[in-house]
Amino acid sequence: MMSLTPELLQPSVLLDRLATALKSRMAEQGIEEPLLVGIYTGGYWVAEALRKRMQVNWPLGGLDTSFYRDDFSEKGLNPGVKSSNLPLATKDRHLILVDDVLMSGRTIRAAMNELFDYGRPASITLVTLLDLQRRELPIQPDLCGQAIDLATGQRIKLSGPDPLEFNLINLKEEGQA
């Protein structure tokens, strides 16, 4: 686990690392045309960038997990909610689920619940750009660009899509602690 330093957190470097690892993993498993599913918004941006770097034309879908979150009744509806868009059925298909930052695992749980509502996939490979390792649920990435350690009260957010950049957020400064 790394501490947060700008030279270690270059999205382009992490994307190159992930693209190489993902291409190898799909070849090892004999998976030729998986469905890439990016979680809006950051995960979708990462999925698009991976497709370009890998020079593949895998179908790409977007998932908005707002209605599947276990904190929906507490937080309400995000004003930026989008409709999920999957170009193909998930039933018996190999999926690559992509998110920008994995922290508690709750967004991934919500995404998998939604994906299963579309049909039972053959497999799901979880790919994340960053792993903050603050799990509340037993969910781990299959491939991760970088695992980092943030101080209590810090979060990291991806902005983009062009260029992709990380923004460090200090919750105490924003009155959110």
Beta strands, then each sheet from edge to edge (+ up, - down):
strand 1: 2-3
strand 2: 35-39
strand 3: 60-63
strand 4: 94-102
strand 5: 123-131
strand 6: 143-149
strand 7: 154-159
strand 8: 165-170
sheet 1: 1+ 6+ 5+ 4+ 2+ 3+
sheet 2: 7+ 8-
end
